[in-house]
Amino acid sequence: MVDPLPRFPDGFLVGCSTASYQIEGAVHEDGRGTSIWDTFSHTAGRTLNGDTGDVACDHYHRSAEDLDLLSGLGAGAYRFSIAWPRVQPTGSGGPNTAGLDFYDRLVDGLLARGIVPVPTLFHWDLPQALEDRGGWLSRDTAAYFADYTSHVVTRLGDRVRRWITLNEPVVHMAQGYAYGTHAPGRALLLDALPVAHHQLLAHGLATRALRAAGAAEVMITNNCTPVRPVGEDAGDVTAAAVYDAFHNRLFNDPVLLGSYPDLLTGALGDVVREGDLDIIRTPLDALGINYYNPTAVGAPSGESPLPFELRPIEGYPTTAFGWPVVPAGLTDLLTGSREIYGDALPPVYVTENGCSTDPGLHDQFRIDYLDAHLRAVHDAIAAGVDVRGYFVWSLLDNFEWAEGYSQRFGLVHVDFETLTRTPRDSYHWLRAALTGS
Ligand code: IFM
């Protein structure tokens, strides 16, 4: 038996996050175009067991059931993402009405159940046609993204008030373009840096498009990690500072301060044009932070082409993925952000936090994980950070990118043979915490 959760401020939103390619399936339906993840997952050797998102949770056809699960949970909000290739099959041009209809119904279904919709406009499923023109290495993709955003807000903006532009641009840059472990599978190492700038430019242009359409609240979701040097050696300390610049400050500084971290300004070179940073720092109403674990960093050893090396963090329990469970890292991240950015830090939402466990329904591990991380958020609020909400990753077991269906993050178990949904113990625990029943 765990103690009841502490009381959060009035209006604090608790909900769940998902992403289009990870749950929707229906990849050929209603005019949807091909995304880079369709291409990547259908390329031999790219995902575990050759898994693809072709069917995933079949959410496209089962959204009513999934909305009922959210409602039964007592979720106050639902963060989902919109698949760009459903709206613009080739990434540009007029909108595909049938694709927008799906999200229109989803928003109506949420509002009918009293759940706040929080759409993310880009969670990594870039239209393949845009990748063929250079993807995020091309500056043009930023302008295409603003155009896509306008189509979506024109259709949904009368009912959707809160918007997220991008999800975790650092992960998309690093895994997708630097290491090649995610779509589009480019392994450019440090030459991937322009991807960061073009995504941020896209974020700024989209923020302006959303504001012009009357959006009430606009944010970006960054994946953040407290970075710890493995030792006091100067090499380790420098490597940790560089990694912090790459992972955290490369994406937070420009949107909050209008500048890139000094350590990276040179590396970005002439990709940054005059006026870009003014667009990127278009004021935000909130910052979304996804937190999973801290990162230990040491000086590079051997022949590494990178200026840092990630090291294991010992001494903590680990998730099924092997990620260390460090709830205090979330408090540190939130209070540390407040220290770094001061009044430039807008209200914060924890837009993802969660763990993968074994597939069973009795997931005391997840209950303990969520309980501890919600308390960590509460600690940050008590220390003066304006945190407005917390979203569990994830509602459903889903397609975990290169790991296929092997990592189960859901409050709700999904049988990927029958697509039957079964709430886990953690779902019932969270419902009790949220609704008292
Ligand atoms: O599944 C992902 C999600 O798409 C982005 N944030 C981290 C999650 C767990 O790896």
Residues whose N, C-alpha, C, O or C-beta is under 5 A from the ligand:
A	BS01	IFM	A19
